[in-house]
């Protein structure tokens, strides 16, 4: 979601909000690490949000983060969720 005001007005069930330029909600073109981090966080919210109307502001800033470092530090956060879900 690009505009927090729109999310507040529409009240979608889950919203991941980023402060990126309009039209680039996943990040810079050709920056796969940045895009992957944003998508993983959005999917993590989708899986783990337990209440309606959750709005999570992602902490990333345009071109100011080491997205490769973030990915290597946390590993694949979705793999852990998949393993837990398949145990149920």
N, C-alpha and C positions, 0 to 999 in steps of 0.2 A: 504494500500500500504506500502510495506516495504522499498523500495528504492526510494528516492525523484528523483534521476537521471533518473530512468526508467519512472516515471510519467512525468518528463520534456520532455523526448524523445518521448513518446507515445502520450502525450497530450489527455488523456481521458477527457470526459465531466466534470466529478467531481471526486475529489480525496481527501480522508481523509488520512493523513499521520501520522504515529506514529513511535516513536523511540523505538521500541521493538525489542527483538532478532529475528533473521530470523526464519521464520516458525511459529511465534506466534503473528500474527498481531492483534488478539483480546485480548491478555493478557495471564496470567498464567493459566495453567490447574487448574480446580477446584476453580477458583476465579470468581464466578458468578457476583459479584458486579463490578469488573474491566471490565469483558467482556460486561456487560450490559451498562456501561457508554460509552465504545468505540462504541458499536453498535448503541446506541441512538444518539451519536454525528454524526456518519456516516449517519444515516437515516435522521437526522435533516438537514444535508448538502444536501442530495439528494432532500429533499422537498423544501428547501429554496434557493438553488443556482439559481440565475437568469441569470448568464452569462456562456458562454462556457469556459472550461479550468480552472475552479476554483480548486485551490489546497489549502486545509486548513490543516495546521500542528496542530494536537491536542496537547495540552500542557502537556500531561501525561508522567510521567517517570516511568520506570520499577520498581516496588516494592517500590515506594517512595510516593505514594499517599494514602489517606484514601478514597477509593472508596465507602465504605458504607456511609461515611459522605457526599461525593459529591451527592450520590443518594438521601439521606434524605434532603439535603439542597434545591436541585432543584426540587424534586418531579419527576413526570413523564412528561418529556418535550414533549413526543410524544402524550400524551393525549390532551394537549393544541393545538397541530397542527391538530389533528384529528377533534377536535371540530370546529376549524376555517374552515377547509376544508369542513366539512359537512354543514356549514352555507351557502356556496356559491351556 
